[in-house]
């Protein structure tokens, strides 16, 4: 009986030690996380205190308030990769039509080119529709900065006017028959 009691005490002692070690480990994790948070907050506070004189001078000179980095980051958004057709506009006229799988980047590239424009617009679309949609806009708008195809004064586009008519004619015939208002042709939805 004495041996059994001693074995139980030894097992209880081992379990107590294990629980104490687990508690100590958990407290260390919590204190480390809290410690990191406190350190980060103290660093942010120091930055704000260091910037305070500059912010005050700026406010007195301009009547404006500078935003903190935290405020700027909290309202920031990811830069979108927009696939679509874009339009460069100058003096209230579309001067160029282009396509890109990343419209903002492509427009940024045009800022460094010799194309003159003061505004931009775009139409988002799926990548498989880029050629047809760009071609339609080029043939309809005839923007001066898009090149000429040297065929009867037509503009150069991914699809010629003849190819577009071949592409669109089955859909056009179905829509004009009065039976269909929306026609799917090669995945493209046409509303006529």
Secondary structure, DSSP 4 states (H G I P E B T S, - for coil): -HHHHHHHHHHHHHHHHHHHHHHHHHHHHHHHHHHHHHHHHHHHHHHHHHHHHHHHHHHHHHS--PPPHHHHHHH--PPP---EEEEEEETTEEEEEEEESSHHHHHHHHHTSS---SEEEEEE--GGGHHHHHHHHHHHH--TTSPB-SSTTPBP-SS-HHHHHHHHHHHHHHHHTTS-SEEEETTEEEE-
